[in-house]
Structure formats: structure tokens, C-alpha cells
Amino acid sequence: MAQYLCDLMVWELVLNNNPQVTGIVELGTYQGGFSWFLDAQARARGISFDTYDIIEPDVEPPGFTKLDFYRFPDRVELRDAPIALFCDGGNKPRELKTFPTRCFPGSVFLVHDWGTETLETDVPDFLEELYGDFCDSIGSVTRVFKMKEGYPPEPAPPGFSGSPPEPS
Ligand SMILES: C[S@@+](CC[C@H](N)C(=O)[O-])C[C@H]1O[C@@H](n2cnc3c(N)ncnc32)[C@H](O)[C@@H]1O
């Protein structure tokens, strides 16, 4: 497992405080050590768990799919309901830019290796941090985000082009 014990406390806080979450998706399985923890959390809460990696682990954890998720982001099953998405693959800033906008409203996004592989400047404008003081206080390298209010902008009504109709 590539996590510290205090990272598990962040997950527990996030899952306890976000009952709208109906599934957990892990980007970057590695050998699956943390996947077993996330799967146990998902089972206890009656929600789904999926994990993706380009390399097959020696022992396949529950919910595993072999996938290059940078090449085929559309094949990551993000569900039509809020999820907790864990960005822990090879390029976390890229994951933060690519996947949250594809997730259902109400989703939460967790990213690992804060301060090394993921920097403040890697956080896209459309994300807002949650539980930052808690993460700092326990020395966790996990950070949590949600979509900013008003994002994505309301879709225009069908047929609305943004300009007044041409005079007939
Ligand atoms: C930091 S490890 C994941 C650690 C795991 N979450 C844990 O806590 O034990 C990052 C993983 O991202 C995977 N990865 C890198 N590029 C990838 C890609 N294009 N598609 C899928 N997985 C990728 C690597 O194979 C590696 O196993």
C-alpha cells in the first residue's frame, strides 16, 4: 500500500461526511494494497468500488480493470451518481484536470502526494478544497476537492444559441 496511516483518516472523514457518494473509484491500483481498504469501506457502506491500472497486480483486488486511463478516459466507469474519485496514478495533475469534469455533480475528488507530485498550482480553477485544515493538522499528503459552486454552468435551454433570433 502506498498510503500513510493518516491518509486513511482522511478517507474515513470524507466518506462519513459525504453520504451522497454512491461509489469509490481509484485511479492507480499498483499492487492493490489500498484497494482492499477502499473495497472494505465501500462494502461497509453499501456502495461500489472500482480500481484501474495499466499494469495487472500480482494478486487482483476487487473491482480491478486493466486500463490505460490517460489513453481511454471514457472507459473509466464514473457512474450517473456522485462518487469519491481517487487520483493516484502516474500523473495526478493530469487526472485532476481530466476526470472531475466527467463526474456526476456532488462527487468529491481526492489526490495523493500533495506537495511533491501534486502542487497547489496543479489544481484546476473549477475545484475548491475541502478539509484542508484537517489534512494539514494530521500531516496527510492526501487533499480533497469538490467542484466549485456554479460549475458546470447551467446548460443553455434546447434551441438557445446565445444570440437573438434573425428577423424573418
Ligand atoms: C502510486 S501508484 C498507485 C498506488 C495505489 N493507489 C496504492 O495506494 O497502493 C500509481 C499507479 O499508476 C499506474 N499508472 C501509471 N500510468 C497509468 C496509465 N496511463 N493508466 C493506468 N494506470 C497508470 C502505475 O502503473 C502505478 O501502479
The ligand as an SDF file (V2000), in Angstrom:
LIG
                    3D

 27 29  0  0  0  0  0  0  0  0999 V2000
    1.2490    5.4780   -6.8480 C   0  0  0  0  0  0  0  0  0  0  0  0
    0.8110    4.0250   -7.7280 S   0  0  0  0  0  0  0  0  0  0  0  0
   -0.8150    3.6650   -7.0820 C   0  0  0  0  0  0  0  0  0  0  0  0
   -0.7780    3.3300   -5.6060 C   0  0  0  0  0  0  0  0  0  0  0  0
   -2.0650    2.7520   -5.0440 C   0  0  0  0  0  0  0  0  0  0  0  0
   -3.2000    3.6460   -5.1740 N   0  0  0  0  0  0  0  0  0  0  0  0
   -1.8450    2.4460   -3.5620 C   0  0  0  0  0  0  0  0  0  0  0  0
   -2.2340    3.2670   -2.7240 O   0  0  0  0  0  0  0  0  0  0  0  0
   -1.2820    1.4000   -3.2720 O   0  0  0  0  0  0  0  0  0  0  0  0
    0.4900    4.6670   -9.3500 C   0  0  0  0  0  0  0  0  0  0  0  0
   -0.0150    3.6540  -10.3390 C   0  0  0  0  0  0  0  0  0  0  0  0
   -0.4450    4.3580  -11.5100 O   0  0  0  0  0  0  0  0  0  0  0  0
   -0.3270    3.4710  -12.6000 C   0  0  0  0  0  0  0  0  0  0  0  0
   -0.3740    4.1690  -13.8820 N   0  0  0  0  0  0  0  0  0  0  0  0
    0.5730    4.9800  -14.4070 C   0  0  0  0  0  0  0  0  0  0  0  0
    0.1880    5.3920  -15.6490 N   0  0  0  0  0  0  0  0  0  0  0  0
   -1.0100    4.8130  -15.8950 C   0  0  0  0  0  0  0  0  0  0  0  0
   -1.9130    4.8380  -17.0060 C   0  0  0  0  0  0  0  0  0  0  0  0
   -1.6250    5.5420  -18.1050 N   0  0  0  0  0  0  0  0  0  0  0  0
   -3.0680    4.1420  -16.9140 N   0  0  0  0  0  0  0  0  0  0  0  0
   -3.3370    3.4200  -15.8160 C   0  0  0  0  0  0  0  0  0  0  0  0
   -2.5150    3.3410  -14.7320 N   0  0  0  0  0  0  0  0  0  0  0  0
   -1.3700    4.0310  -14.7710 C   0  0  0  0  0  0  0  0  0  0  0  0
    1.0050    2.7600  -12.3360 C   0  0  0  0  0  0  0  0  0  0  0  0
    1.0530    1.5250  -13.0280 O   0  0  0  0  0  0  0  0  0  0  0  0
    1.0090    2.6200  -10.8100 C   0  0  0  0  0  0  0  0  0  0  0  0
    0.6350    1.3310  -10.4080 O   0  0  0  0  0  0  0  0  0  0  0  0
  1  2  1  0
  2  3  1  0
  2 10  1  0
  3  4  1  0
  4  5  1  0
  5  6  1  0
  5  7  1  0
  7  8  2  0
  7  9  1  0
 10 11  1  0
 11 12  1  0
 11 26  1  0
 12 13  1  0
 13 14  1  0
 13 24  1  0
 14 15  1  0
 14 23  1  0
 15 16  2  0
 16 17  1  0
 17 18  1  0
 17 23  2  0
 18 19  1  0
 18 20  2  0
 20 21  1  0
 21 22  2  0
 22 23  1  0
 24 25  1  0
 24 26  1  0
 26 27  1  0
M  CHG  2   2   1   9  -1
M  END
$$$$
